[in-house]
Amino acid sequence: MSRHVRYQRTLAGFYKACVLMITALLIACQSPREALQQLAQEHGRQVDVLPGDAFPLLILTPQTAEKITRLRVYLEGDGHAWSTATQPSLDPSPHTLLVPRLAVDDPTPNAYLARPCQFVMAAACQSALWTNRRFSQEVVTRLSQALDQLKQRYGNREFELVGYSGGAALALLLAAQRNDVTQVQTLAGNLSPRLWATMKGLSPLDGSLDPLDYRKRLALLPQRHLIGEADLIIPSGLADRYQQALDSHLSEYVPIQGVTHDRGWEAPWSQWVKTPLVRENAEVKAR
């Protein structure tokens, strides 16, 4: 090989490395809202904002405009709630777009729903809403209003809620307070903020609700909880204690090997999202 050819290949490799580095820097410089907008455009989704008196909420709209019976709604986690161990963040928007990515890759008609003050700030936004009061009735009520808005827009009769991390607690609380949530799935879910705080040796989340206070109602709800065995944020024992307290044959607990709190979920979720829940399995066998 001539010296000139080797030089050209070296130069081409250098240019390629520079392009990759510049691309990475541009992505890093994007705001969470800009990154979400780009993700939506790449997958034919639209970023929209559901109006609200106190908290407008950001959504990624479904691809289909057809009338559907059940709409799957992905609920975001706690996002960037804390800047340090003791200092709340000024903006709780998630820096990693794990949940939106799962939503846009899911062929089932679905919408992604962010939490209050994520991606869209409002005058009523205070750090308590993404720290101690992140599971408060105020937050649950606003998310429930958003589900009503989605129902009016898309004409669905039912919801399936998919909650990630803290979004799992909110999915369960919504299911306990509504009559149109027919099943819940969670990933790396904080299924009981009260038990979670105790297990982690943290102060209780004053002002927050706990799903286990609605255990009689939730025991009748088909639900599946996927837990990362390498998750250092949500202890695997939390799902065990939730299952014991709930004491329901309609609740499944599935440990996933090699998955952390926010990494490795895409592959297992692409498989489990196609698997019917307990009640659906029973209905199929009864036909």
Steps between C-alpha positions, in 0.01 A plus 500: 500500500638839402573774748242721323219244543586451868494877545159528335355225721646659811355836399159344429502334841592830662213679326256228602612525863459878486147469362402255773650723766322810368170309480539384859577855612195637320277238665651581839431871442133438420245585764276207608210660308711531183618141528142381546387704201771341285406150617135565417580626150720199427210266586209685348364619832385845603588684820193664643401671825177423684376827650431520872423773752810432709714257305498457123627150421714392207398195296618308197187432300413160353582432136151371427197722465262202502255453783639245744352311796805512726782752492836414655649797687866511602553697822839664548712437809620759752741649248784724613346565840823569691814689398688357799410271788357797690427763232183473288536556129372820344360300208369144552495414128666160444846517344475149358203435274455134588121514538433699180728260310303201628177674398604588144635148441172341617265420207199492735300827488646700783570845638790616715403722793753707692461603864412850622783750435694261276584661164235771567551738791210696651465763771363238742810279466682458831770250584274323752299370204795293380645417843289428812162560334570322172229244578256748653129514427565824313729319254267198468202728435681687222609177332145369530374815330753434223358150452155656467640738237653208308172312519312794350760533227534135395167351597641202690296339778789348695862560593801282556760688701873430474692669780876532525674554836288751695250492216412151621363632830297759310369237258377291794348803674318598182371146458376502859312827452354442152261245351646486149854371566483132411864403558836638611856406409807648664875508438747562784191608689476670835191300594477635854678830579449434871668158493768633262596783738519256791715252307736776382522661846351827372257744656134438413364691200273737691193590299522198267246221465582128499342236273480247781244723673273387213598133515143360500426676173838428344471130588231479229722661235710295254856629530855401411815642658838461329794549734863541398718266704791746471285799603665696782220757525200273553592200721378171354348416839251784461296304246502197731362706789244666275385160372468365855300802615274495193439122515349479152524226237456770233836659580817368335859576601769439236872544581712595196868406503771749404269803506571808712260776595532681167701273269420181313121528494443521125559132415303336785213747468466430128424139598288548811288774343358231266422257784141508634448556870351242737134586445546519123661156504206364699249652258679348200500152658130530585400562137 
